């Protein structure tokens, strides 16, 4: 039965990622391509590969923490609550950025997300060091993504205004 739990925890992050992509996928070739982006912006083909890897890693890490805490109980409230909160902000980012074209709000979201991931990792460290280490690639990606979103927000003030006029 533990394999079913491992699979469920590992698959869960992909659900929100898939739904965000599904509802905003048409915005990438239209709106996103027209944005001014820094020269170091990763190619679009890298994003699905990166997020598949990151969602799998964070999902399995959450399973390790859940397992080491013997499931959902009072000791799991903070570590899994922080994880759930960061997952909610993660899932919200795509509709905010690609759907609503709210660049500043997307920047605020990702900064909050970064803080929640740090808090999640801090709360996980005494429980399961491997789970914490599995979150490091995610934190590294968020560092790059936060910088990228800041540059996009700074360099595209008219793109946010255009959406407001519609």
C-alpha positions in Angstrom: 0.0 0.0 0.0 2.9 2.3 0.6 3.7 2.4 -3.2 0.1 3.8 -3.7 0.9 6.6 -1.2 4.3 7.3 -2.8 2.6 7.5 -6.2 -0.2 9.7 -5.0 2.2 12.2 -3.3 4.5 12.2 -6.3 1.6 12.7 -8.8 -0.2 15.4 -6.8 2.0 18.4 -7.8 1.6 17.5 -11.5 -2.2 17.9 -11.2 -2.0 21.7 -10.7 0.8 22.1 -13.1 -1.2 20.3 -15.8 -4.3 22.2 -15.2 -2.4 25.5 -15.3 -0.8 24.6 -18.6 -4.1 23.3 -20.1 -6.0 26.5 -19.4 -3.2 28.9 -20.5 -1.3 26.9 -23.2 -2.5 29.2 -26.0 -0.9 32.2 -24.3 2.7 31.0 -24.8 2.9 31.3 -28.6 0.8 34.5 -28.6 1.4 36.7 -25.6 4.6 35.2 -24.0 6.5 35.3 -27.3 5.9 39.0 -27.6 7.3 39.9 -24.2 10.8 41.4 -23.9 12.9 38.8 -22.1 16.5 38.8 -21.0 19.1 37.0 -23.2 19.5 34.4 -20.5 15.9 33.3 -20.6 15.7 29.5 -21.0 14.1 28.2 -24.2 10.4 27.4 -24.0 11.1 23.7 -24.6 13.0 23.5 -21.3 10.1 24.5 -19.1 8.0 21.3 -19.3 11.1 19.2 -18.8 12.1 21.2 -15.8 8.7 21.3 -14.2 8.1 17.6 -14.7 11.4 16.9 -12.9 10.7 19.5 -10.1 7.1 18.3 -9.5 8.2 14.7 -9.3 11.0 15.6 -6.9 8.9 17.8 -4.6 6.0 15.3 -4.6 8.2 12.4 -3.6 9.9 14.5 -1.0 6.5 15.3 0.5 5.8 11.6 0.7 9.0 11.0 2.6 8.1 13.6 5.1 4.5 12.3 5.4 5.9 8.7 5.9 8.4 9.8 8.5 5.7 11.6 10.5 3.5 8.5 10.4 0.9 10.2 8.2 -1.3 13.3 8.8 -1.2 14.1 12.4 -0.5 17.1 14.7 3.2 16.9 14.0 2.6 17.1 10.2 0.5 20.3 10.4 3.4 22.8 9.9 5.7 20.8 7.5 2.9 19.6 5.3 0.9 22.8 5.7 3.8 24.9 4.4 4.2 22.4 1.6 0.6 22.7 0.7 0.7 26.5 0.9 3.7 26.7 -1.5 2.0 24.3 -3.8 -1.1 26.5 -3.9 1.1 29.6 -4.8 2.9 27.5 -7.4 -0.3 26.5 -9.0 -1.7 30.0 -8.9 1.3 31.5 -10.6 0.5 30.2 -14.1 -3.1 31.6 -14.3 -1.8 34.9 -12.9 1.0 35.3 -15.3 -0.2 33.5 -18.5 -3.9 33.8 -18.0 -4.4 37.3 -16.5 -1.1 38.8 -17.7 -0.6 40.3 -14.2 3.2 40.7 -14.2 3.5 42.4 -10.9 1.1 40.0 -9.2 3.1 37.1 -10.6 6.2 38.6 -9.2 4.6 39.0 -5.8 3.4 35.4 -6.0 6.8 34.0 -6.9 8.5 35.9 -4.1 6.0 34.6 -1.6 6.4 31.1 -3.1 10.2 31.4 -2.6 9.7 32.2 1.1 7.3 29.3 1.6 9.7 26.9 -0.1 12.4 28.0 2.2 10.1 27.6 5.2 9.1 24.2 3.9 12.7 23.1 3.6 13.5 24.4 7.1 10.6 22.5 8.6 11.5 19.3 6.7 15.2 19.3 7.6 14.9 17.7 11.1 12.3 15.2 9.8 14.0 14.0 6.6 17.2 15.4 5.2 16.8 13.6 1.9 13.4 15.3 1.3 15.0 18.6 2.0 17.8 17.9 -0.5 15.2 16.9 -3.1 13.8 20.5 -2.8 17.1 22.1 -3.7 16.7 21.9 -7.5 13.3 23.5 -7.0 14.8 26.4 -5.0 17.5 26.8 -7.6 14.9 27.0 -10.4 12.8 29.5 -8.4 15.9 31.6 -8.0 16.2 31.7 -11.8 12.5 32.1 -12.4 12.2 35.0 -9.8 15.0 36.8 -11.6 13.4 36.2 -14.9 9.9 37.4 -13.8 11.4 40.5 -12.3 13.2 41.3 -15.6 10.0 40.6 -17.6 7.9 42.8 -15.2 10.5 45.6 -15.4 10.9 45.5 -19.2 7.2 45.1 -20.2 5.2 47.7 -18.3 2.9 48.2 -21.4 2.1 44.5 -21.5 0.3 44.6 -18.2 -1.5 47.9 -19.1 -2.8 46.3 -22.4 -4.5 43.6 -20.5 -6.2 46.1 -18.2 -7.8 47.9 -21.2 -9.5 44.7 -22.5 
